[in-house]
Amino acid sequence: MSVTFADIERAAGRIAGQVEKTPVRYSRGLSELTGAEVWVKFENLHYTGSFKERGACNRLSQLTEDERRRGVVAASAGNHAQALAYYGKRLGVPVTIVMPEGTPFVKIQKTQSHGARVIIHGLDFSQSTERVMELVRDENLLFVSAFDDEGIVAGQGTCGLEFLDQAPDLDALLIPIGGGGLIAGCAIAAKHLKPGIEIYGVEAAMYPSFTARRKGETPRCGGQTIAEGIAIKAVGEIPFKLADPLVDDVIVCDEADFERAVAAYATIEKTVAEGAGAGGLAALLRDPARFRGKKIGLVLCGGNIDARMLAVVLNRELVRQKRLVVFRILGDDRPGMLAKMSQVIGDLGGNIIEVIHNRLALDVPAKGAEFDIMVETRDAGHAEQIEAALKEHGYVLRPR
């Protein structure tokens, strides 16, 4: 099994006019933040919100007439499901998607809106995949993996082909790794066009399957990650064999890295990135010294993040920057106490967002109260100024 640069060129020809050529832009803000010269390829601007359209369009375009008539099936609750459904409808290929129980309704609805048949089965993807194999056997459907397929890999490789065409002077590409289809295809294209370019993969600490396989270890994967798009317990066989000799290193990122990256894309680039889609920036923010002064290409590979989760991430970043601070104050439970504390905070320009009284904690005197006051500040220095003023006025601040 192999995917060559010629395969990727042919894939580019197949998807031309169907899959959008996404823009590549120099980011002055991210460059100033990291010390690198940062270029971003906005794969989140595809109609279904991710790079998966490339592989889906290419793979479905290669079907024989018999395969088109029979239809395809896949297990997915994310970007692959929507991309396969969308291009199945456009190319006249029946698509069946098996999703595990608990899949958010919005993802089910979006996939169905593209004309796919959606079957809910199993508690997780392993059980959903078992149902897929039954459908392959019973209904003679063709299984299309999200990543372990040469046609998918070649299609994803068109992202790297475009990136080097749009920004030929790049020193390195930072690409998230889930099943491995994107990094395998992009590495083949990029290394062919520019043999000296460095390729860095990015994995979530909870799902380091590519890293573990490189070390000959059994990956320990599990847990809830914001980068669910790359939360894959086992990297694909085909992508690993293709990518392993081409990937210079893999950077494993923590949850806080992904959160910072999602927030940075929203506040600096004014664009929406899902956790996995922000993986390249997460790695750059985690280790900026490694890339300082280099021309770095980031593949923002997806923007399908739940609106509520995006709000949570942005608020958590405000907490990290101490622009949202909770002061826990122990005081007397008597009239006017809160007003005096509020005046200290207000006089310094702090904006009180929320106040919570706790009178039932056993380590608080019966005639006292514990106040949790959430304050919006300008920055960490402003927060420290307010804290010092509260202490100067005799208020006891307790650790949270």
N, C-alpha and C positions, 0 to 999 in steps of 0.2 A: 504494500500500500504506500502510495506516495502522492504528494501534491507539489507541483513544480511552479516556477514563475510563469511558465507558459499557460498552465492551468488557470492561474489568477488573471492573466491577461484575457484569456477566453471568457472567464467569468465576468470581467469588466465589460466585455462586449455584449454579453447576454443581458446584463442588468441595466445597460445604458438606456436612458430614456424612461426607465421604470423606477429605479431607485435614485433618490436625489444625491447629487454630489455635494456633500456638506461643506460648509465653509471652514477654513483654517485662519485663525486670527492671532496676531501678536497681542499678548496681555501685558500692558505696562504695569497694572496693579499687582498681578501675581509675580511679575519679574522683580518689582521693588520689594515685595514681601519676602521672596526666597533668595534673591541674589543671583538667580539664573536668568537666562533669556528664554522666556516661556511662550511657547506657541500651543494653542488649543485647537483640536479638531472637534467640532460640535456635532457629534453623532446623536445627541439628544434631540436634534431638530428633524429627524426622520418622522414621517407621519405617525408611526406607532411608537415613537419615542426612544428607539434604540438601534444599535448597529445590526441587530438580528435580521433586519430586512434584507441585508446583503446576502447572507447565506440562504435564507428562505427563498428569495427570488431566484437565485442561481440554481439551487437544488431542484425546485419545482420546474424550472425551465428545461431541465435535463431529462425529465421523465419521458418514457416511451408512451405511445398512445394507449397501450394496454394499462400501464401504471396510472396514467391520468384518469382513465375510466374507473379503475378500481378505487382510487383515492388513497390518502395518506393518513397516518395516525402518529401522535406523539403524546408524551406525558410532560406537561408543563403547566405552571400556574402564573407564568410571567411573560417576559418579552418574546420568547420563542413562540409561545402560543399565539400571541397577537400577530406576530410577523407571518407565521405560517398560515393563519386564518385569512389575513388580509391579502396575501399574494395567491392563496388558493382561490379566493373569490375572483381576483383579477384574471387569473390564468385558467379558470374553469376547472379546478381540481377540487374534488370533495375532500374536506378536512375534518378529522375527528380529533378532539383534544380530551385527554383524560386528566382531570384535576383532583387532587386529594380533598377530602372533607376539610372544611374550615377555610377554604380559599375565599378571600374577600369577594363579595358579590360584584363589586365594580369590575374586577378582573374577569369574572365569568361573563358579565354583561358585555364588556368590550369585545371579548373573543367571539361571543355569539353574534354581536352586531356586524362582524365581518363575514358572517355566514357559516361559521363552523358549528358542527355538532359537538356539544360539550357533555361529557359524562363525568359525574362526580363519583369517585371510587377510591377507597383506601384512606388510612390514617396518615400516610406519608407517601413520598414519591416512589419508594420501593414497591409499595402495594399498588400504586397507580400504574407503575411500569409493568407489573404482573398482569394487570387488566389489559394493557396495551398489547402484550404478547398474545393474550387470548384473542383479541380482536384481529391481530395479524393472522392467526391460525383460523379463526372461525369465519371471518369476513373477507379474508384474502387482501387485507390492506397492506400498504407499504409503510414500514416504520421509518421515520425521519428523526434521527437524534438531533438534539440541540447543538451538539459539538462533535460527536464521534462519527463523523461522516466526511468523506473527502470533498463532496460537493459543497457542504456547509463551510468547511475550512477554506476552500478556494474562494467562496463568496466573501467570507469575512476578510480575506487577504486583500480585497479591493480597497479596504480602508487604508491599509499601509501603502498601497500603490498610489492612491490619491494624496495621502499625506506627504510623501516624498516629492510628488509632482508639485504640490502647493508650497512646500517649505523644504527645498532640496539641501539646505545647509545645516540641517539638524545634526547634532552630535549624538543624541540618544532619544529613544522612545520609552515611555513608561506606560505599561498596558496591564490592566487588571486580568487576573487569571481565575476562572471558575472551572469549566470543563476543559478550557484550553484552546478552543477553536479560534478565538480572536487573536491571541498572541502567536499561535502557530502560523496562521495565514499572514499576519502583518510582518512577522519575523522573516518569513520566506521572501516576501516582496521587498522589504527594506534592505535586507542583507544583499539581495541581488542588485538592487539599484545603487547601494552605497555600502560596500563590504565592511568598511570601518565603523559603521554606526553601531552604537551599543543598544542592546535590547534588555530592558528591565521589566520583570514581571512583578505584580503586586497581588498578595494574598491576604485574606483576613486571618488573624491569629487563631480564630476558632475553626478555620477550615484550611489548613496549610497542606493540601493534598499533593500539589506539585513539588513543594519543598521536601516533604517526607519521602516521596517516591525517588527523588534525586539522591537522597541519602540512603536509600534502600530500607527505609523504615515503614512501618504500618502507620498511616496517618491517624491521629486522634482528632476527630472532628465532631462538633456538636455545639449546640447553644444558639441563642437568638442573637443574630447580628444585624446591624443596620445595612450591611452589605449583602443582603440575601441573594442578590443576583449572582454572586460568586461563592455562595455557600454550598459548594459541591464536595461530597465526601470522597470522591475518587475522580481524578483527572482522566479525561478520555484516553484510550489507548492510541488512537491515531494522532491526536494533537500532541501527546507527550513525546512520541517518537519523532515527530517533525520538529517540535520546538526545543527539546532538550539540548541538542547540539548548537542551537542558535541563540539561546537566551543566556546573557552574560551573568545575570544574578537575579534573585527574587527577593523582594523586600516584603517582610511580613508586618502588617499594620494592625494596631489596636483599634478598638471602637472609637476612642477619642480622636484618633487620626482621621478616620472617615467622617466623623461629625464636624471636625474643623474644616475639612475639605468641602463638604456640602455647604457649610455656612459661608466659606470664602467664595465659592462660585456664585452664591446668591447675592452676597453683599458687594463683591468686587466686580464680577463679570455680569451681574444682573441676569443670571441664567439658572435654571433648575437642574440639579444633578441628583440622581438617586445615589445611595451609599456606594454601590459597586461602581457606578459611573464615575464617581469622584476618586476612585482608587489611585490613579496616577498622581493626582495632586496630593492625596493623603501621604504617599510615599515621599514626595518632594518636601512636604512640610515636616515630615518626620526626620528627614536627614538632609537639610538644605546644604550643609557644608560639602556633601558628596558631589553636588551638581553645580556648585557656585561657579559662575562665569561661563557655563556651558549653554549651548542652544538645546533646549529640552522640548520635546513634543509630548503633549498629554492627550490621550484619547479619552474624551468625555463620552463614554460609551452608552450612557442611558440617562433619561430624566424622569423615569416613572416612579416617583416617590409619592406616597400618600400625603395629602395636604396636612393632615393632623401631625404626622411624623415630622414633616418639614418644619412646622411651627415649633414642635418640641425641640428639635435640633437647634433652631435659631435661638430659642430662649436659653438653652443649655450653654450655647456659646457666649451669650451675654453674661451668664453666671461665671464662666471661665475667665472672662475679661474683667470681671468685677464691675460690670455695668448694671448688673442686677445683684443686689446684696441683701441678705437677711441678717439683721442685727437682733440677736436674742438678748433681751434685757430683763433682769430681775428687779422688780420694784414693788412699792406699796400699792395695794389695791384700794385706792381712794380717789375721789373726784379730782380732776385736773391733772392727774399724773401723765396720762397719755398726751394731753394738750401741751405740756411742758416739753416732753420728749420730741413731739412733732415740731415744736418751735425751734429747737436746736437743729433738727435736720433741715427744716425749711429755710432757716436763716443762711445755711450754707449751700442752698440751691439743690438739695436732694428732693426727689419727687417720690412721695410715699404711694406705693402701689397697693399694698395689702397689709392688714394688721390682724394678728390672731392672738387671742388671750388664752392662756392656759392656767387655770386655777386649781386643777385637780392633780398635778404632779406632786408626788409625795416629798420630793426634795425642794419644794417651794413652800415657804411659811404659809400658814392658814390665812393670815391677814395680808398676804402678798399675792403677786401674780407674775407670770412669765409672759413677756410680750415678744412675739416674732413680728418684726417690722420689715417688710420687703421694700427696698428703696432703689429707685433708678438713679444711677450716678453717671458722671461724664466718663470716668475711667477709674483705674485702680487707685491712682493717687487721690482722686476726689473721695473715693470710698474710705481710704485711710484717714483722710482729713475729718470726715464725719465721725468715724469711730473714735478718734482722739478727742473730738469736741464732746461727745457723749460721756466719755470717761472723765474729762475735765469738769463736767457738771455733776459728777458724783454717781453716775449710773453704772451699775455692775453688768458688764457684758459677759455672757456665758458662751462656751463653745457649743457649736451645733453638731 
